[in-house]
Amino acid sequence: MHVLITGISGAIGRGVARRLVAAGHTVVGIDRRPWPDPPAGVVVYNADIRKRPAEDVFRNERPDAMIHMATVAGVTRNLDDRARINMVGTQRLLECCHEWGVRQVVFVGRHTVYGAAVDAPLYLTEDDPSLGGTTFPELADLIAADLHAASALWRYPEMTTSILRCVYTLGPSRRGTLAGYLAGPRVPMILGFDPLFHFMHEEDVERAIVLALEHNLRGVYNVAGPQPLPLSSLIRRAGRTPVPMPGPLFRVLQGHAGFSSLSANAARHVMFPIVIDGSRFRAATGFEPLHDELNTVDAFRWSDRDA
């Protein structure tokens, strides 16, 4: 299979590309970031997914499938630019898939689209609404991209489209939202709250994406790894010190006094859990994580020490 990966230069994108090449597929990628030494069998185009050169990749390469990982989650990025990448970029890519005969699309999204709320069920399923934008407005563009990808199920029925809502990733690359939150030696918490955090090893995320492609999945799927951990346990296992503080102080200290930089609205995500039910994906693909929750945190912790 000839597979196009957007966002290929990221840690997960590189891992997925290597796995696909090892399985006998050919891979092309689009990313604004360079990948100076991709393995044999991988061709990387430095392009913006919103612009004409990205469409030229579809025209020239004629991929059989696209894995879309070029959305941006970081809330410290320019929000207007981020929204255009997430919404306009996703829309344009799906139009290109339709125009140039791509048969299969895998959209890699995030479980945070469900939102962190005090009245949310403990295990969220694919049938639960995406309320993240109401509790965390900075997620609105990611939710829009997720919903636009889901609309391809009926707008482009000739394509087999799957939307994966993956939990936080953690691992030796030390990249991603959760890794950024755990970056400093002291990690802020909200006094009186210790929510469950759902995450999985980045290698297991790579495996899950490849399985979705190989099983030709259609529909929306939650992708979860091992059981979640209480936030305080996660922080201590990562070799950091949890620092409980009142909510107003949490908002003031973000990016100061050695704490990681978070949006003020991120407070809800360290107060209430977002835990998902991944049974539908496991039943469809046979997926089982190879790394448990403690091994996953250790992979992050020891790579951080060696860096």
ZIRAMO-V729258 format. One record per run of one state. SS is the DSSP state (h for helix, s for strand, l for the rest). FROM is the first residue (numbers start at 1). LEN is the number of residues. Records with the same first field share a line. If there is no record, write none. Layout:
SS: FROM-LEN  FROM-LEN
This chain:
l: 1-1  7-4  23-3  32-10  47-5  62-3  69-10  100-4  115-9  125-7  136-1  156-4  167-1  171-6  182-4  191-5  198-1  215-4  224-5  238-3  246-1  254-10  271-5  277-2  286-7  307-1
s: 2-5  26-6  42-5  65-4  104-7  124-1  160-7  168-3  186-5  196-2  199-3  219-5  229-2  241-5  276-1
h: 11-12  52-10  79-21  111-4  132-4  137-19  177-5  202-13  231-7  247-7  264-7  279-7  293-14
